[in-house]
Amino acid sequence: MYITDEKIMEIIRKFCGENITAETDLIAEEILDSYALIGILSCLEELGISIDPAEESISAFSTPEKIISAARKYSR
């Protein structure tokens, strides 16, 4: 099943706030915490996208754009 970038962005906004953009630095702005990251990864998993955090550096989660890119890499 194809998941749109907008759907992934909706998931990220659910945990990180509605005012973020694809370029928002979630780590530098202290928006992304462990709870939010686990929530995002869990929601993506429910959609069939299993991102292995052990295979990615923290920088892969620094912006929504990078999270979307990782999701594309791991989508089945």
Sine and cosine of phi, psi and omega as CSV:
sin_phi,cos_phi,sin_psi,cos_psi,sin_omega,cos_omega
0.00,0.00,0.72,-0.69,0.02,-1.00
-1.00,0.07,0.79,-0.62,0.05,-1.00
-0.95,-0.32,0.79,-0.61,-0.04,-1.00
-0.96,0.29,0.39,-0.92,0.08,-1.00
-0.87,0.50,-0.60,0.80,0.00,-1.00
-0.90,0.43,-0.62,0.78,0.04,-1.00
-0.89,0.45,-0.69,0.73,0.04,-1.00
-0.90,0.44,-0.65,0.76,0.04,-1.00
-0.89,0.46,-0.62,0.78,0.06,-1.00
-0.86,0.51,-0.67,0.74,0.03,-1.00
-0.89,0.45,-0.73,0.69,0.00,-1.00
-0.88,0.48,-0.69,0.72,0.01,-1.00
-0.90,0.44,-0.53,0.85,0.03,-1.00
-0.85,0.53,-0.60,0.80,-0.06,-1.00
-0.98,-0.18,-0.35,0.94,-0.11,-0.99
-0.89,-0.45,-0.10,0.99,0.03,-1.00
0.94,-0.34,0.51,-0.86,-0.08,-1.00
-0.96,0.29,-0.34,0.94,-0.12,-0.99
-1.00,0.01,0.09,1.00,-0.01,-1.00
-0.99,0.16,0.43,-0.90,0.08,-1.00
-0.91,-0.41,0.06,-1.00,0.00,-1.00
-0.89,0.45,-0.41,0.91,-0.05,-1.00
-0.99,-0.15,-0.04,1.00,-0.01,-1.00
-0.86,0.51,0.77,-0.63,0.05,-1.00
-0.99,0.12,0.99,-0.15,-0.11,-0.99
-0.93,0.38,-0.46,0.89,-0.02,-1.00
-1.00,0.09,-0.77,0.64,-0.02,-1.00
-0.88,0.48,-0.57,0.82,0.00,-1.00
-1.00,0.03,0.11,0.99,0.04,-1.00
0.82,0.58,0.66,0.75,0.03,-1.00
-1.00,-0.06,-0.65,0.76,-0.06,-1.00
-1.00,0.01,0.92,-0.40,0.11,-0.99
-0.92,-0.38,0.00,-1.00,-0.07,-1.00
-0.89,0.45,-0.61,0.79,0.03,-1.00
-0.87,0.49,-0.73,0.68,-0.01,-1.00
-0.90,0.43,-0.67,0.74,-0.01,-1.00
-0.90,0.44,-0.70,0.71,0.03,-1.00
-0.89,0.46,-0.65,0.76,0.03,-1.00
-0.88,0.47,-0.70,0.71,0.02,-1.00
-0.89,0.46,-0.75,0.66,-0.01,-1.00
-0.89,0.46,-0.61,0.79,0.02,-1.00
-0.91,0.41,-0.69,0.72,0.02,-1.00
-0.90,0.44,-0.66,0.75,0.04,-1.00
-0.90,0.44,-0.64,0.77,0.04,-1.00
-0.86,0.51,-0.66,0.75,0.03,-1.00
-0.88,0.47,-0.43,0.90,0.02,-1.00
-1.00,-0.05,0.09,1.00,0.04,-1.00
1.00,-0.02,0.22,0.98,0.02,-1.00
-0.93,-0.37,0.95,-0.32,-0.08,-1.00
-0.95,-0.31,0.99,-0.12,0.03,-1.00
-1.00,0.04,0.82,-0.58,0.03,-1.00
-1.00,0.01,0.96,-0.27,-0.05,-1.00
-0.89,0.45,-0.39,0.92,0.04,-1.00
-0.95,0.33,-0.36,0.93,-0.01,-1.00
-1.00,-0.03,-0.16,0.99,-0.06,-1.00
-0.88,-0.48,0.57,-0.82,0.11,-0.99
-0.98,0.18,0.28,-0.96,-0.01,-1.00
-0.87,0.50,-0.46,0.89,0.00,-1.00
-0.90,0.44,-0.36,0.93,0.05,-1.00
-0.93,0.37,-0.23,0.97,-0.01,-1.00
-0.91,-0.42,0.22,0.97,-0.12,-0.99
-0.96,0.27,-0.47,0.88,0.04,-1.00
-0.71,-0.70,0.41,-0.91,0.09,-1.00
-0.83,0.55,-0.61,0.79,0.02,-1.00
-0.86,0.52,-0.66,0.75,0.01,-1.00
-0.95,0.31,-0.57,0.82,0.07,-1.00
-0.90,0.43,-0.68,0.73,0.04,-1.00
-0.88,0.48,-0.66,0.75,0.03,-1.00
-0.89,0.46,-0.69,0.73,0.05,-1.00
-0.90,0.45,-0.64,0.77,0.01,-1.00
-0.88,0.47,-0.64,0.77,0.03,-1.00
-0.90,0.44,-0.63,0.77,-0.02,-1.00
-0.89,0.45,-0.60,0.80,-0.08,-1.00
-0.98,-0.17,-0.03,1.00,-0.03,-1.00
-0.92,0.38,0.60,-0.80,-0.05,-1.00
-1.00,0.03,0.00,0.00,0.00,0.00
